[in-house]
């Protein structure tokens, strides 16, 4: 059986973003559903996030809940091929020219806006 220390040492992705309603910051672990916390400063939220992760993992082990391990990014090349209609290709090419960036950069931008 895997231990709390085993999971705590895995490189889980932590996302930190400002809390527009309450002020301060929110930290979230996307691979650990519902594992999030808040803090007044970045330092506070990072410290709180480690505590929240430990408590989340401890509760999951105690309750027999499967704990996802972080995705290994080495398994991904960062490339994929996509077939699109010619009309969409033209629109993307035109818009990227207007923005002064490559079509690849423009598509990455568009994809990142729709996470």
N, C-alpha and C positions, 0 to 999 in steps of 0.2 A: 504494500500500500504506500502511495506517495504521501509525503509529509507536508506540513505547512511550509517548512524551510525549503523544500524542493520547489513548490510553486512560487514562493517569495523570490527565489533566485532566477526565475524565468523572466525574460525581457518583455513584459507586458507593455503595450503601448498605452501611455497616459495622455489624455487630451485635456488641456487647460484653456478655459475661455472666461471672459469677464461675465459677471452676473449683472445684467442691466437693471434688474428689479431690486435686488437687495444690496448691490455694491459688492466689492470684493471679487472673488474668483470661484469658479467651479472646476473640479477635476473629475474626470470620468475615465474608466477603463473599458473600452468598447468590447473587449473579449470576455469581460466579467459583467454580465447583465445586472444592472441595478447597483453596481459598485461605484458610488460617487460621493463626493464630499464638497465642502466649501471652506473658504479661508479668506481672511481680510487682505492678506498679501500673497504674492507668489510663494514665498517661503512657507507661509502658514498652510497654504493649500497643498503644497508638495508633502509637507510633514503629515498633514491630515490624510492625504491620499494613501500614504504607506500604511498608516493605522487602519484606514478603511479597507484596504486590500487584505491585510492580515485578518481582520475580523470577518470579511466576506468569505475568504478561503476557509477559515476555521469553521464557520457556520455551514458551508457547503460540505465539508468533509464530515462534520457531525451529522448532517441530515442525509448523507449519502447521495448528494447531488454531483453529477459529472461536472468536472471543471475543465473547461477548454484550455488548451495550451496555446500560446501565441503563435500566430502564423509565421512561418520561416520565410522571410522575403527573398532568400537566396533561391527559392523555388520559382521565382518569377523573373522574367527577362526585362520587363518594362516595355515590351512591345507586343502588339497584336495587330492582325490584319482585319480590316473592316470593309465590306462592300457596301457602297451607298449609291443611290440614284445619281445620275449625271447632273441633274438639276441642283441637287443638294451640294455636290462637289463644287459646282460653279459658284453657288452662293457662299460657301465657306472660303473658297479661294478669293473671291472678290472682297469679302469682309476682312479677311486677314491682310490683304493688300492695303485696304483703307486704314487698318490699325497699324500697319508698318511692321508686322511680324510674320514669321513663317506660318503656313497653314497648320503645321504640326503644333507649334506653340499656341496658336489660336484655339485649336481643338482641345489641347490640354487645359487651357484656361476655361473653356466652356464646360468640360467634364468636371473640373474642380468646383465650379459654381453650383453644380447639381448633385452634390454628394448625397 
